[in-house]
Amino acid sequence: MSYVGLGHGVHVVIGGAFPKCNTLVVVSGDVVVIDPGCPIESLRALLKTLNLELRDIDTVVLSHIHPDHITHAVRLNRVSGCRIAANEVTAPLFDDKEKMKEFLGFTPGQSVRHLWEQLVNDQMYGALDEGRVDEVLHNGDKIALDDITLRTFYTKGHLPDHMCLEIMEPAYLFAADIDCTDFGPFYGHPNSSIVQLKDSIKSVKERSYNQYISGHLRNPLVQDYRQALDRYLQHFDRRDELVMKAVAAGAKSVNEILEHPIIYPSLAGPVMLQFERWMIEHHVESLIRQGKLVESNGHIFLATS
């Protein structure tokens, strides 16, 4: 299965796990593509079933700046002349890929920047192409189509620019990277935030939707999404426990914790290890704020009661 129809002119093209993502296609007068990170041939195949082609795309909307979500945006713009829409944080990053790299933590001289660039160019080719956003969106903005209205819903934490897209009339949510995968919440950049991401997940949980569409599940429709989000939130506590366990076992720094990766132990290449480093740093900072860890002379210890 490479795509699925949800009714009301809404379709999901399956990309699945990173370095791909699921892509939402809404056909209601105009053709709108949200997060074009799926295989391009799968997108072409879906459009063909609708008697459409890539050149018929009117608008591409980006949920955030991660390369797996913007992969084909510039290519689709070249083919169709479509406008590209993104929120006010994403837009300048898309317009200037050096700003994008720095926003994601890959500043000039950063130790694995060249490996991350290689990963993007090898597996998400096109994400670093230069392009321009045509329409800047803000929280709560609506995109009105013939029978469908899309509405932006800011959900910071994963990254400061992350947003979900609501399809209002059928009450669907394209949740992008609040994806309910076993991979768990991802906050692997210096400007990610555990606190903001938890708040965003809880905000999503409070809203009522008839369909919850994951940005990365191979079966993109999340059943009982409130329960799924509860399970998703539990990853934070489990990771806190793993950090505490590592410190209790003698690790006195993030470097020492990383000697035996605890979040992504099976994905310990240099780039994934950098993502893990940033996530562990967020956990250590959070645990210090909670009074569960203390820092002294550059070392971390369990707090004593």
GILINRA-V686480 format. One record per residue. OMEGA is omega as a letter, one per 30 degrees, with the letter a starting at -180 (999 if undefined). NEAR is the number of other ideal C-beta (glycine too) atoms within 12 Angstrom. Layout:
omega=OMEGA near=NEAR
omega=OMEGA near=NEAR
This chain:
omega=l near=17
omega=l near=28
omega=a near=28
omega=l near=26
omega=a near=22
omega=a near=29
omega=l near=21
omega=a near=25
omega=a near=27
omega=a near=41
omega=l near=40
omega=l near=42
omega=a near=42
omega=l near=33
omega=l near=39
omega=a near=28
omega=l near=25
omega=g near=31
omega=l near=28
omega=l near=34
omega=l near=46
omega=a near=48
omega=l near=49
omega=l near=51
omega=l near=47
omega=l near=45
omega=l near=31
omega=a near=27
omega=l near=17
omega=l near=27
omega=a near=36
omega=l near=41
omega=a near=50
omega=l near=51
omega=a near=51
omega=l near=48
omega=l near=46
omega=l near=41
omega=a near=27
omega=l near=28
omega=l near=18
omega=l near=30
omega=l near=44
omega=a near=30
omega=l near=22
omega=a near=38
omega=l near=31
omega=l near=17
omega=a near=19
omega=a near=24
omega=l near=10
omega=l near=24
omega=l near=18
omega=a near=30
omega=l near=17
omega=a near=26
omega=a near=37
omega=a near=30
omega=l near=37
omega=l near=46
omega=a near=50
omega=l near=54
omega=l near=50
omega=a near=48
omega=a near=43
omega=a near=41
omega=a near=42
omega=l near=38
omega=a near=47
omega=a near=47
omega=a near=38
omega=a near=42
omega=a near=49
omega=l near=29
omega=a near=28
omega=l near=41
omega=l near=31
omega=a near=20
omega=a near=23
omega=a near=29
omega=a near=16
omega=l near=31
omega=l near=27
omega=a near=38
omega=l near=37
omega=a near=40
omega=a near=36
omega=l near=22
omega=a near=30
omega=a near=41
omega=a near=31
omega=l near=21
omega=l near=35
omega=a near=41
omega=a near=27
omega=a near=19
omega=l near=28
omega=l near=19
omega=l near=20
omega=a near=38
omega=a near=26
omega=l near=21
omega=a near=29
omega=l near=38
omega=a near=29
omega=l near=33
omega=l near=19
omega=a near=12
omega=l near=11
omega=a near=22
omega=a near=16
omega=a near=26
omega=a near=22
omega=l near=18
omega=l near=20
omega=l near=34
omega=l near=25
omega=l near=19
omega=a near=27
omega=a near=33
omega=l near=19
omega=a near=17
omega=l near=24
omega=a near=33
omega=a near=23
omega=a near=28
omega=a near=38
omega=l near=30
omega=l near=25
omega=l near=18
omega=a near=31
omega=l near=24
omega=a near=33
omega=a near=22
omega=l near=25
omega=a near=25
omega=l near=33
omega=a near=21
omega=l near=23
omega=l near=18
omega=a near=23
omega=l near=21
omega=a near=30
omega=l near=18
omega=a near=25
omega=a near=17
omega=a near=19
omega=l near=33
omega=l near=26
omega=l near=38
omega=l near=28
omega=a near=37
omega=a near=33
omega=a near=33
omega=a near=41
omega=l near=34
omega=l near=36
omega=l near=43
omega=l near=40
omega=a near=27
omega=a near=41
omega=l near=43
omega=l near=46
omega=l near=42
omega=l near=47
omega=l near=40
omega=a near=41
omega=a near=29
omega=l near=23
omega=a near=23
omega=l near=22
omega=l near=38
omega=l near=44
omega=a near=50
omega=l near=48
omega=a near=51
omega=l near=46
omega=a near=49
omega=l near=46
omega=l near=38
omega=l near=29
omega=l near=18
omega=l near=25
omega=l near=31
omega=a near=42
omega=l near=38
omega=a near=39
omega=l near=39
omega=a near=37
omega=a near=23
omega=l near=28
omega=a near=35
omega=l near=30
omega=a near=37
omega=a near=20
omega=a near=26
omega=l near=36
omega=l near=31
omega=l near=22
omega=l near=37
omega=l near=39
omega=l near=21
omega=l near=23
omega=a near=43
omega=a near=28
omega=a near=16
omega=a near=25
omega=a near=15
omega=l near=30
omega=l near=22
omega=l near=29
omega=a near=37
omega=a near=46
omega=l near=39
omega=a near=47
omega=l near=40
omega=l near=33
omega=l near=23
omega=a near=20
omega=a near=42
omega=a near=31
omega=l near=35
omega=a near=18
omega=a near=14
omega=l near=33
omega=l near=22
omega=l near=15
omega=l near=29
omega=l near=35
omega=l near=20
omega=l near=22
omega=l near=36
omega=a near=28
omega=l near=20
omega=a near=32
omega=a near=34
omega=l near=23
omega=l near=20
omega=l near=32
omega=a near=31
omega=l near=19
omega=l near=29
omega=l near=40
omega=l near=28
omega=l near=20
omega=l near=32
omega=l near=31
omega=a near=19
omega=l near=16
omega=l near=16
omega=a near=27
omega=l near=23
omega=l near=24
omega=l near=32
omega=a near=20
omega=l near=22
omega=a near=35
omega=l near=28
omega=l near=20
omega=a near=21
omega=a near=29
omega=a near=32
omega=l near=36
omega=a near=29
omega=a near=17
omega=a near=12
omega=a near=22
omega=l near=19
omega=a near=18
omega=a near=21
omega=l near=32
omega=l near=27
omega=l near=30
omega=l near=32
omega=l near=35
omega=l near=37
omega=a near=33
omega=l near=33
omega=l near=42
omega=l near=39
omega=l near=32
omega=l near=37
omega=l near=41
omega=l near=38
omega=l near=25
omega=a near=28
omega=l near=34
omega=l near=24
omega=l near=17
omega=a near=19
omega=l near=13
omega=l near=26
omega=l near=31
omega=l near=20
omega=a near=22
omega=l near=14
omega=l near=9
omega=l near=11
omega=l near=19
omega=a near=31
omega=l near=22
omega=l near=25
omega=l near=18
omega=a near=9
omega=999 near=6
